[in-house]
C-alpha cells in the first residue's frame, strides 16, 4: 500500500489508537506493520493472578515468544510483573523466566502488588541483566530500606525511577536511625579522613517519582559520589506524592538539592492541615503541576495555593497546571482575585499555559442541604474562570480541561 504520509505522522496517529485498532492497522501494509507492532506490543504484562484470562494471556505470550519464527520479541520494551496481592508469592516457572531472557530491547520494568521477599531470585536477577532506563515499584513491600537501596545500586544507567506508589518498607535499616533527611546514608571516610556519605549513586536519573510522606524513602536520592564533598542530584522532572508531612523541612531540602525543571506536587491523599513547601530554591522551574490542596474539610477553598505560588522565585515558569476537585465559586471572589494578582507578578510573565483540570462530578453529590445545585463540571466554563482571573484570561494563557 503506497502512502504519502510521513512515518512520523503515522506514528503520532497510532499513539492514540486503542489495541483493536492497532491490530487492524498492523494488517494494512508493510509500512504500517512495524509502527503498529511497536505501539501494540511495547508493554507486556506478566500477570500472576488467579484470573483465568491472565493465565491464558501469559500462556499465549510465552507460546509466541518460544517459537523460532517469532518476530515480536524486539518490539517489547516494557515488562509489568503483576502479582495478585503482596501477601502471596509471585510464582513464575523457570521456562517463563528463560523466555524473558530472549527479549533484547527491554528498557523498562514495573513490579506491582508483590512482597519483595516473595519474588523469585531468578526474576530479580533477570531484571538486573536488562539495560534498564526506567524502573518502577507499585504496592511493593520491602523488608527494609537497605534492601531497596542495594537493588537500585545494580542499575547505574537508570534515567527514570518511580518509588512513589505505596512502596512500603518494614524496617528502616541499620543506617536509618532517625527521620532526618540524610539518615539513610552510610558514613565512610576517604584517605584524608573526611567523612563521606554513600548511597545509591543513581547519577543518571532525570525523572523521579517518590513518596514524600516517608522521610526515609524520600532520602534515597540524597546521595554523594564517593569522592565529592559537594554534589547534588540533577533531576529534570520530580513528582512528590502524598505530601502530608507536618514538617516540610525535609521536602524543602530535597527540592533544593534536586532543583527540578518540572515539578508535580500531589496532595490528593491528605489535603487537610498541610504545611506549604517552599519553592524559592527552584530557580530553573519551568513547569508546576498541583493535585489537590485547594479545598479544606468543609469544601471551601483555602489560601494554601496562593501562599505556595508566592514562594516561587523562578522567572522561567511556562506551565502551571492545577487540579480542582468539585470547584465552588460562591463567596470566594476575593480568593480568586488574590490568585490573579499573584499570577500577574513579574516572575510569571513567561507563562504560556495556566490549565485548570476540573474533576467531573455527579450532580447529586453537588447539591447542598436545600437541594440547590451549587457546583458541577457542566457549569464551570472558561468564561466563569475568566471573570475571576481577568489578567490571566487577558494574556490568552487560560485553559480548562475536564478529567
Order of alpha helices (4+ residues) and beta strands (2+ residues): alpha-alpha-alpha-beta-alpha-beta-alpha-beta-alpha-beta-alpha-beta-beta-beta-beta-beta-alpha-beta-alpha-beta-beta-alpha-beta-alpha-beta-alpha-alpha-beta
